[in-house]
Amino acid sequence: MTNSHPFLAMAHKLADVARPVLQSYYRKPVEIDVKGDASLVTIADREIERAMRDMINAELPDHGILGEEHGSENLDAEYVWVLDPIDGTKSFIAGKPSFNTLIALCQNGKPVLGLIDQAILDERWIGVTGQATTLNDKPIKARACEHLKDATIFTTGPDLFITPKAIAGYKASFGAARHPIYGIDSYGYGLIAMGFGDVLVESNLQPYDFCAAVPVIEGAGGVITDWDGTALTINSGDLVIASGDARCHGEGLDVLRAATA
């Protein structure tokens, strides 16, 4: 089974550009810079995003781009590519393969195509609105988990919950779940889509951190929203909850709302 979308081939080409760069720098000494927001960036991040942007500008000049490393252009376009060359740069630097290249295509602000690529493990998730999510061209499905008390719950790290609201939501949701797993980065979205996790709760995100996950989670039968239960768009805020089961997602929202009211 393969997904179909008029621009899916471009998404694959963009991910294919990223892979050899990641593979060439992985587990090797790389120069690390600290950005203004104290996050880390490497030469690999910048090289990959520049290559992807150049490809989009050459082949689809009427499309917009929002990228983590090189800013935005033409955001008023009907189609906007949302790029994170290495989501999980700290893990990449540490040699831990939970980082991913995230590529999303938003149409009028809504994510309609999402690609999550793990270059080292040779794993590529594809989500297209209205179609089943695939991992390496094979359909996958999230697992059933009715209650939060039975859930495996993911997040990248407690240190990313920095506002009082975010801290309260984190403590409540992780206190209510059965199995907390940390250091997951965006790999958690793929695991939920595969049926190896149930809930992901994150804070301090940008659109390039979650747009690619929207079609992937939804196409696997899951739900992904902000903490108010609102569908995610390119303009959404920084609080995200994803679940493989709508019932568990509803419970998770209730816990977050009660903790942050």
C-alpha positions in Angstrom: 0.0 0.0 0.0 1.2 3.5 -0.8 -0.3 6.9 0.0 -1.1 9.3 -2.7 -1.0 13.1 -2.8 0.0 15.5 -5.6 3.0 16.6 -3.6 4.0 13.4 -1.9 6.8 12.8 -4.3 8.3 16.1 -3.3 8.1 15.2 0.3 10.0 12.0 -0.4 12.6 14.0 -2.3 13.1 16.4 0.5 13.6 13.6 3.0 15.9 11.8 0.6 18.1 15.0 0.6 18.3 15.0 4.4 19.3 11.3 4.9 22.8 11.3 3.5 23.7 14.5 5.4 22.4 13.0 8.7 24.2 9.8 8.0 27.5 11.5 7.3 27.4 13.5 10.5 25.8 11.0 12.9 28.0 10.0 15.8 30.8 12.2 14.6 32.2 15.4 16.2 30.1 18.3 14.9 30.3 22.0 15.6 27.4 23.0 17.9 26.0 26.5 18.2 23.6 27.9 20.8 20.7 29.9 19.3 19.0 32.9 20.9 16.4 30.7 22.6 19.2 28.5 24.1 18.4 25.6 21.8 21.2 23.9 19.9 21.9 23.8 16.2 24.5 22.0 14.2 25.9 22.3 10.7 23.8 19.3 9.7 20.6 21.2 10.7 21.5 24.1 8.5 22.8 22.1 5.6 19.6 20.0 5.4 17.2 22.8 5.6 19.0 24.9 3.0 19.0 22.0 0.6 15.3 21.4 1.2 14.4 25.0 0.8 16.5 25.3 -2.4 14.6 22.3 -3.9 11.2 23.8 -3.0 12.1 27.2 -4.4 13.3 25.6 -7.6 10.5 23.2 -8.2 7.5 24.9 -6.5 8.3 28.6 -6.4 4.7 29.5 -5.6 4.7 27.5 -2.3 5.6 29.0 1.0 8.1 27.7 3.5 8.3 27.8 7.3 11.6 26.3 8.6 13.3 26.1 12.0 16.7 27.3 10.9 16.1 29.8 8.1 12.8 31.4 8.8 9.7 31.9 6.7 8.8 33.0 3.2 5.6 33.3 1.3 3.4 32.2 4.3 0.3 33.6 2.6 0.5 30.9 -0.1 -2.1 28.2 -0.3 0.5 25.6 0.2 3.3 26.0 2.8 6.0 23.5 3.6 6.9 23.3 7.3 10.4 21.9 7.9 12.4 20.7 10.8 15.6 19.3 9.5 16.5 17.6 12.8 13.8 17.4 15.4 15.7 16.3 18.5 19.1 18.0 17.9 20.3 17.2 21.4 19.6 13.5 20.8 21.4 13.7 17.4 24.4 15.2 19.1 24.3 12.5 21.8 24.2 9.8 19.2 20.7 8.7 20.2 18.4 7.8 17.2 15.2 9.3 18.4 15.7 12.5 16.3 13.8 12.8 13.0 13.4 15.0 9.9 9.9 16.4 10.0 8.3 17.6 6.7 4.7 18.8 6.6 2.6 20.4 3.8 -0.1 22.7 5.0 -2.9 23.8 2.7 -4.5 27.0 3.9 -2.9 26.5 7.2 -4.0 22.9 7.8 -1.5 20.0 7.7 -2.6 17.7 4.9 0.6 15.8 4.4 3.1 14.7 7.0 6.4 12.8 6.7 8.5 11.7 9.7 11.9 10.2 8.7 14.4 8.5 10.9 17.5 8.2 8.7 19.6 5.9 10.8 16.9 3.3 11.5 15.6 3.6 7.9 12.0 4.4 9.0 9.7 6.7 7.2 6.1 7.4 8.3 3.7 9.0 5.8 0.4 10.5 6.7 -2.0 12.0 4.2 -5.4 13.4 5.2 -8.1 10.9 4.7 -5.7 8.0 4.1 -4.2 5.3 6.3 -0.8 6.1 7.7 2.1 4.0 6.5 5.6 3.0 7.8 7.9 2.1 4.9 4.8 1.8 2.7 3.0 -0.7 5.0 -0.2 0.5 6.8 0.0 0.9 10.5 -2.6 1.5 13.2 -2.6 2.9 16.7 -3.7 0.5 19.5 -6.7 0.7 21.7 -6.3 2.3 25.2 -9.5 3.5 26.7 -8.2 5.0 30.0 -5.2 7.2 30.8 -4.5 5.1 33.9 -3.5 2.2 31.5 -1.5 4.4 29.1 2.1 4.6 28.2 2.8 8.3 28.0 5.6 10.1 26.2 7.4 13.4 26.5 10.8 14.7 25.5 11.6 16.1 29.0 10.2 17.8 32.1 12.5 20.7 31.5 10.4 21.8 28.5 7.4 22.5 30.6 8.4 26.0 31.7 5.2 28.0 32.4 3.0 27.4 35.4 0.2 26.1 33.1 2.5 23.7 31.3 4.1 22.5 34.6 0.6 21.8 36.1 -0.5 20.0 33.0 2.6 17.9 32.9 2.4 16.8 36.5 -1.3 16.0 36.3 -1.1 14.0 33.0 2.0 12.0 33.9 0.6 11.4 37.4 -2.5 9.9 35.9 -0.8 7.6 33.4 0.8 4.2 34.1 4.1 4.2 32.2 6.0 7.4 31.7 8.7 7.4 29.0 11.1 10.4 28.6 13.6 11.5 25.9 11.3 10.5 23.1 11.5 13.6 20.8 9.2 13.4 17.8 9.8 9.6 17.6 7.0 9.3 20.0 4.5 10.2 17.3 5.7 7.4 15.2 5.5 4.9 18.1 1.9 5.9 18.9 1.0 5.5 15.2 2.6 2.0 15.3 0.7 1.0 18.5 3.7 1.1 20.9 2.6 4.0 23.0 -0.7 5.7 23.9 -0.3 9.4 24.7 2.2 12.1 24.1 2.1 15.4 26.0 4.4 18.3 25.0 5.0 21.9 25.7 7.2 24.7 24.2 6.7 23.5 20.6 6.6 25.4 17.3 4.6 24.5 14.2 7.6 22.7 12.7 7.6 20.4 15.7 4.1 19.1 15.3 2.6 19.8 11.8 4.1 16.6 10.3 2.6 14.5 13.1 -1.0 15.6 12.5 -1.7 13.5 9.4 0.5 10.6 10.7 -1.4 10.3 14.0 -4.9 10.9 12.5 -4.3 8.4 9.6 -3.4 5.7 12.2 -6.7 6.2 14.0 -5.5 8.6 16.6 -6.2 12.2 17.7 -3.8 15.1 18.1 -4.9 18.6 19.3 -3.8 21.4 21.5 -4.5 21.2 25.2 -7.9 22.8 24.6 -8.9 20.1 22.2 -8.6 22.4 19.2 -7.3 21.0 15.9 -3.7 21.9 15.2 -2.8 24.3 12.4 0.3 26.2 11.3 -0.8 28.9 13.7 -1.4 26.8 16.8 0.3 27.4 20.1 2.9 25.4 21.9 0.9 22.8 23.9 0.1 19.5 22.2 -1.5 16.2 23.2 -1.5 13.2 20.9 -3.3 9.9 21.6 -3.8 6.7 19.7 -7.3 6.2 21.1 -9.9 9.0 21.1 -11.2 7.8 24.4 -7.9 8.2 26.1 -7.4 11.5 24.4 -10.6 12.7 25.9 -9.5 11.7 29.4 -6.2 13.3 28.8 -7.9 16.6 27.9 -10.1 16.4 30.9 -7.0 16.0 33.2 -5.2 18.9 31.5 -8.2 21.2 31.7 -8.8 20.4 35.3 -5.1 21.0 36.2 -4.8 24.2 34.2 -8.2 25.9 34.9 
